[in-house]
Amino acid sequence: MNIKREDIRNIAIIAHVDHGKTTLVDELLKQSGVFRQNQTVQERVMDSNDIERERGITILSKNTAVFYNGIKINIIDTPGHADFGGEVERVLKMVNGVILVVDAFEGPMPQTKFVLKKALDLDLPVVVCINKIDRPEARPHGVVDEVLELLIELDASEEQLDCPFVFASAKAGVAGPDPDGPLETMKPLFETIIDYIPAPTGDPEADTQVLISTIDYNEYVGRIGIGKVDNGTIRVNQDVVIVNAHDPSKKNRVKISKLYEFDGLKKVEIPEATVGAIVAISGITDIHIGDTLCSPENPKPIPFQKISEPTIAMQFIVNDSPFAGQEGKFVTSRHLRDRLFRELNTDVSLRVEETDTTEAFKVSGRGELHLSVLIENMRREGYEFAVSKAEVLYHYDESGKRLEPMERAIVDVPEEFSGTVIEKLSSRKGELVNMSQATGGYTRLEFLIPARGLIGYRGEFLTDTKGNGILNTSYEGYGPYKGDIQYRKQGSLIAYETGEAITYGLYNAQERGILFISPGEKVYSGMVVGQNGKPEDVEVNVCKRKQLTNTRSSSADEALRLTPPRILSLEQAREFIDTDELLEVTPKSLRIRKKILDPLMRKRAQRR
């Protein structure tokens, strides 16, 4: 018989990027007494890896738990970017309700819609938390109307429309039911969660069923499966069978060696857990997302929504440049292969395929940011490799017509830049479907655009809007191929010989375009050292010295003025490279190079 576990609530926190989910979780942890009074706690304590902290984004969903008046609240902090949407979809299977966080000034944004739709499709009740109401330009009443409009637009049920609103400032640690009334601690938010989010239900007497929704990975214990106990009880040393709704052939018998529950930021070992508990299970090597752990007597998998397919791919190639192996710790194809396949342990939206050569791997993901984070992580771990330009993955319909992934791009820009943005996106095959006035003198433009049209556009967009534009995208599915797009209007400046860049050589080269390197940097033949002002590629000799004679002195060189070079970040370099170029990534350097380094071979290949 089904019972309700009144002592547990399972919730996920969902929101658009940067609306304050992770900061809100910080406050819930602090005010529930997880930390000692005198303990110093870093901000956004849930964003545990370096890249999350630097970029201020959440990449992997995180589990934590707090106690309030004797009730355990399991909280899952989810990512807001569509590139990590795979994380959000899965995590919602573990919870009985969501807290939707919305910025009191920005209101609902494109990703708010994306994550909210996932929650409504699963029939989850929603608590809306209007955050940052202490912002000087906050407009909480307007935002409430916008959230209700969004719920209606997404076909929310009557119960979902009747959702409670809580107004908060996560940074100040206060919340209340009325934006104009007094705000005190986070107590009103805790109370709303307990009153409004239903307790988990299940049959403790039935056969065990635990659906694995997230995988964690730890060097010491290997894979850790995290999921909710839907029915029955799970115990240490119990024999279970792993089954999967999408893979009927899977039936592996395993033993549960260790069980953990979450308490604050820690995992605590427990002997057993029953209905409604969120548990972590270690010691099973072959455990994947979507697997159900069941009693051997009655192995019934829980249906699980399929993870969205990747839309974009890059080649990861062993570095074979003249400077290969000088800066990285892991350089061979075996190192690269092991590292990429290890990433599949935790990242379900990623695909890694072997190619016809052992030197290259095809890596596919949900978007440029998704792959960028992987490249940055590997680089910090000491890997050295090269990557090709990102390409989209095409599908073909029954009649053999080519289909490509489409994105809905929503752009908020000050009025004076809207013309430039429309012109640029139209040339990249974008179709303007909507134009409206947004708040604060901004214009909101909505485009349907092929995913390839956005490759390499973000950097250009920031330049075109002088850093004032906001660009958000969400995946729209596959549509008919829209025709060829020319990515780059300028050619590259290519180093002619291997050596060290000299001021004299750079001075002559800078008349041709913008340089990426400074004097004293080592270059090799075929390396891209700058961007040409014209469409074609040009070879320049940046290692050229001035011939010294009686009438010339070397001190005259000091008068040569060099324009400061443009130093490219990983994103900019990845956006800059063309289809015949590679980006060489090492722990210390990013170098752009031609795939074919030899100038003669390169010309032959172009003629072909």
JODAQUI-V566288 format. One record per backbone hydrogen bond with DSSP energy under -0.5 kcal/mol. CO is the residue of the C=O (numbers start at 1). NH is the residue of the N-H. Records with the same first field share a line. If there is no record, write none. Layout:
BEGIN
CO: NH ; NH
END
This chain:
BEGIN
3: 202
4: 6
5: 8
7: 72
9: 11 ; 74
10: 96 ; 97
11: 76
12: 14 ; 99
13: 78
14: 101
16: 19
20: 24
21: 25
22: 26
23: 27
24: 28
25: 29
26: 30
27: 31
28: 32
29: 34
30: 33
36: 39
39: 41
44: 47
46: 48
49: 53
50: 54
51: 55
52: 56 ; 57
62: 77
64: 75
65: 264
66: 73
68: 71
71: 68 ; 73
72: 9 ; 74
73: 66 ; 75
74: 11
75: 64 ; 77
76: 13 ; 78
77: 62
81: 84
82: 85
84: 87 ; 88
85: 89
86: 90
87: 91
88: 92
90: 93
91: 94
92: 95
96: 125
97: 12
98: 100 ; 127
99: 14 ; 101
100: 102 ; 129
101: 16
102: 131
103: 107
104: 139
109: 112 ; 113
110: 114
111: 115
112: 116
113: 117
114: 118
115: 119
116: 120
117: 121
118: 122
119: 124
120: 123
125: 98
126: 128
127: 100 ; 129
128: 130 ; 166
129: 102 ; 131
130: 168
131: 104
132: 135
135: 138
139: 143
140: 144
141: 145
142: 146
143: 147
144: 148
145: 149
146: 150
147: 151
148: 152
149: 153
150: 154
151: 156
152: 155
157: 161
158: 162
160: 163
164: 128
166: 130
167: 176
168: 133
169: 173 ; 174
174: 169
175: 184
176: 167
178: 181
184: 175
185: 175 ; 188
186: 189 ; 190
187: 191
188: 192
189: 193
190: 194
191: 195
192: 196
193: 197
196: 198
200: 5
202: 3 ; 204
203: 206 ; 232
208: 295
209: 230 ; 231
210: 212 ; 293
211: 213 ; 228
212: 290
214: 226
216: 224
218: 222
221: 283
222: 218
223: 283
224: 216
225: 281
226: 213 ; 214
227: 279
228: 211 ; 230
229: 276
231: 209
232: 275
234: 273
235: 238
238: 256
239: 296
240: 254
241: 243 ; 294
242: 252
243: 292
244: 247
247: 244 ; 250
249: 251
252: 242 ; 254
254: 240
255: 257
256: 237
258: 282
259: 270
260: 280
261: 268
263: 266
264: 65
266: 263
268: 261
271: 236
273: 234
274: 277
277: 229 ; 279
278: 262
279: 227
280: 260
281: 225
282: 257 ; 258
283: 285
284: 287
285: 287
288: 291
290: 245
291: 212
292: 243 ; 294
293: 210
294: 241
295: 298
296: 299
298: 300
299: 301
311: 393
312: 365
313: 391
314: 363
315: 317 ; 388
316: 361
317: 386
321: 324
323: 326
329: 331
330: 384
332: 336
333: 337
334: 338
335: 339
336: 340
337: 341
338: 342
339: 343
340: 344
342: 345
343: 346 ; 347
346: 348
347: 350
351: 364
353: 362
357: 355 ; 360
359: 318
360: 355
361: 316 ; 363
362: 353 ; 364
363: 314
364: 351
365: 311 ; 312
367: 371
368: 372
369: 373
370: 374
371: 375
372: 376
373: 377
374: 378
375: 379
376: 380
377: 381
378: 383
379: 382
382: 329 ; 330
384: 319
385: 585
386: 317
387: 583
391: 313
392: 394
395: 403
397: 400
401: 397
402: 481
403: 395
404: 479
405: 451
406: 476 ; 477
407: 409 ; 449
408: 410 ; 474
409: 411 ; 447
410: 472
411: 413 ; 445
412: 470
413: 443
414: 417 ; 418
415: 418
417: 421
418: 422
419: 423
420: 424
421: 425
422: 426
423: 427
424: 428
425: 430
426: 429
430: 432
431: 433 ; 448
434: 446
436: 444
439: 442
441: 415
442: 438
443: 413 ; 445
444: 436
445: 411
446: 433 ; 434
447: 409 ; 449
448: 431
449: 407
450: 453 ; 454
451: 454 ; 455
452: 455
454: 457 ; 458
457: 461
458: 462
459: 463
460: 464
461: 465
462: 467
463: 466
465: 468
470: 412 ; 472
472: 410
474: 408
477: 406
479: 404
485: 487
491: 532
492: 494 ; 538
493: 529 ; 530
494: 540
495: 526
499: 523
501: 520
502: 506
503: 507
504: 508
505: 509
506: 510
508: 511
509: 512 ; 513
512: 533
514: 531
515: 566
518: 521
521: 501
523: 499
524: 527
526: 594
527: 495 ; 529
528: 592
529: 516 ; 517
530: 493
531: 514
534: 491
538: 494
540: 496 ; 542
541: 544
542: 502
544: 505
547: 549
549: 552
553: 556
554: 557
555: 558
556: 559
557: 560
560: 562
565: 567
566: 568
569: 573
570: 574
571: 575
572: 576
573: 577
578: 581
580: 595
581: 389
582: 584 ; 593
583: 387 ; 585
584: 586 ; 591
585: 385
589: 586
591: 584
592: 528
593: 582
595: 597
598: 602
599: 603
600: 604
601: 605
602: 606
603: 607
604: 608
END
